[in-house]
Amino acid sequence: MNVIKNLILGSGPAGLTAAIYSSRSNLEPVLLSGKEPGGQLTITSLVENFPGFENGILGPKLMNSMRQQAINVGTKIIDDIATSVDFSKKPFVVSTERNGDLYANTIIISTGASAKWLGLDGEKRLMGKGVSGCATCDGAFFKEKTVAVVGGGDSAMEDSLFVSKFASKVYLIHRRDEFRASRVMQDRVRNNQKIEILFNSEVKDIKGEDKVVSIDILNNKTGENKNIAIDGIFIAIGHLPNTSIFKGQLDIDDNGYIKVHDFTKTNIPGVFAAGDVSDPKYKQAISSAGMGCIASIDSLHFLEDNNFIQ
Ligand SMILES: Cc1cc2nc3c(=O)[nH]c(=O)nc-3n(C[C@H](O)[C@H](O)[C@H](O)COP(=O)(O)OP(=O)(O)OC[C@H]3O[C@@H](n4cnc5c(N)ncnc54)[C@H](O)[C@@H]3O)c2cc1C
């Protein structure tokens, strides 16, 4: 049986950084890229907050370079998807869609989280052209502009407050008649002069050719339709961690995130998690990459401590 020393699931910033480190530690890592090679940054345009690029870099270009860097230092990348896992066996077993079962002494899970979207045509078409799922990443592009934030939880409150530092006007749009965010966050939003709250409101369309210009909103109480001119829209209705195949195998929290201790260790020794899949809070490319680095070093120590390598 061929046993992989270090098997990495996912090819976003966390997985590819782990792969680069593991290759350079002679762990001969194998990486499954999943159905979204390059991860979430492949659906955005300019990334201005990843260090090392003085004028920013396009998301897909950044991820292509990371992939090529991982290959250049020796990572074997397989374009396939993990369909199930068995962490009760040693070596661990990962079943794939097209390459059968893989066996590994350590696993790094970096399968990310998928932002939830409204499902509108304009949303896909104008992604990175005014539509964003990340206020921390893109808020600064909207200096003195008018933007909308959609959602009613703490993330939507945080995103509205964050973008209000740049934008001249923020519409906070929520489909119910009250927020589910914490009281303190709601109070901060209500006390912010730039934020106008629109309750009972649903975004029905995002308009614009090359960039967002307006949205159509339906008031689900009065039935009134209106069009509001905006320059950008942030969708803050939550994330879904890609963890369905790990349920029953690992400790997972109520929102689906893998629970970790000491940064990347799961409840199964030898199985590590890095990036958005175990991070409900920061969700950034650079923090994911940092966790990928830590998970690789943790894997090296595990392999040494358990005499899998000298
Ligand atoms: C529109 C948008 C813009 C953003 N802009 C920025 C920005 O400007 N700056 C910034 O720092 N952050 C930004 N982010 C956030 C950033 O993209 C994420 O924090 C980061 O990509 C998380 O990296 P990750 O490696 O943990 O996971 P992801 O990037 O989500 O990658 C997950 C990987 O796992 C793979 N995978 C999933 N399931 C399986 C499986 N079963 N088997 C094998 N592989 C699997 C996927 O194919 C994918 O390759 C943005 C996010 C979005 C959505």
The ligand as a Gaussian input file, in Angstrom:
#p B3LYP/6-31G(d) Opt

LIG

0 1
 C      -15.545000      37.419000      -3.606000
 C      -14.483000      37.260000      -2.547000
 C      -13.441000      38.167000      -2.475000
 C      -12.452000      38.029000      -1.507000
 N      -11.439000      38.938000      -1.473000
 C      -10.453000      38.792000      -0.577000
 C       -9.349000      39.720000      -0.536000
 O       -9.305000      40.679000      -1.311000
 N       -8.396000      39.514000       0.413000
 C       -8.447000      38.472000       1.300000
 O       -7.533000      38.329000       2.118000
 N       -9.470000      37.596000       1.291000
 C      -10.463000      37.731000       0.385000
 N      -11.511000      36.851000       0.383000
 C      -11.520000      35.773000       1.375000
 C      -10.530000      34.665000       0.932000
 O      -10.831000      34.310000      -0.390000
 C      -10.648000      33.454000       1.850000
 O      -10.447000      33.845000       3.192000
 C       -9.586000      32.410000       1.476000
 O       -9.698000      32.048000       0.120000
 C       -9.720000      31.154000       2.341000
 O       -8.728000      30.270000       1.933000
 P       -8.845000      28.708000       2.205000
 O       -7.628000      28.109000       1.619000
 O       -9.120000      28.469000       3.636000
 O      -10.153000      28.210000       1.435000
 P      -10.759000      28.453000      -0.010000
 O      -10.120000      29.563000      -0.730000
 O      -12.227000      28.476000       0.222000
 O      -10.379000      27.105000      -0.780000
 C      -10.977000      25.890000      -0.446000
 C      -10.440000      24.814000      -1.366000
 O      -10.919000      23.553000      -0.908000
 C      -11.309000      22.782000      -2.026000
 N      -12.255000      21.768000      -1.571000
 C      -13.500000      21.928000      -1.028000
 N      -14.053000      20.736000      -0.777000
 C      -13.141000      19.798000      -1.156000
 C      -13.126000      18.377000      -1.171000
 N      -14.165000      17.655000      -0.742000
 N      -12.016000      17.732000      -1.640000
 C      -10.947000      18.435000      -2.076000
 N      -10.914000      19.784000      -2.083000
 C      -11.996000      20.447000      -1.643000
 C      -11.863000      23.794000      -3.015000
 O      -11.844000      23.268000      -4.331000
 C      -10.881000      24.937000      -2.822000
 O       -9.766000      24.722000      -3.650000
 C      -12.505000      36.955000      -0.575000
 C      -13.538000      36.027000      -0.640000
 C      -14.526000      36.159000      -1.615000
 C      -15.643000      35.145000      -1.693000

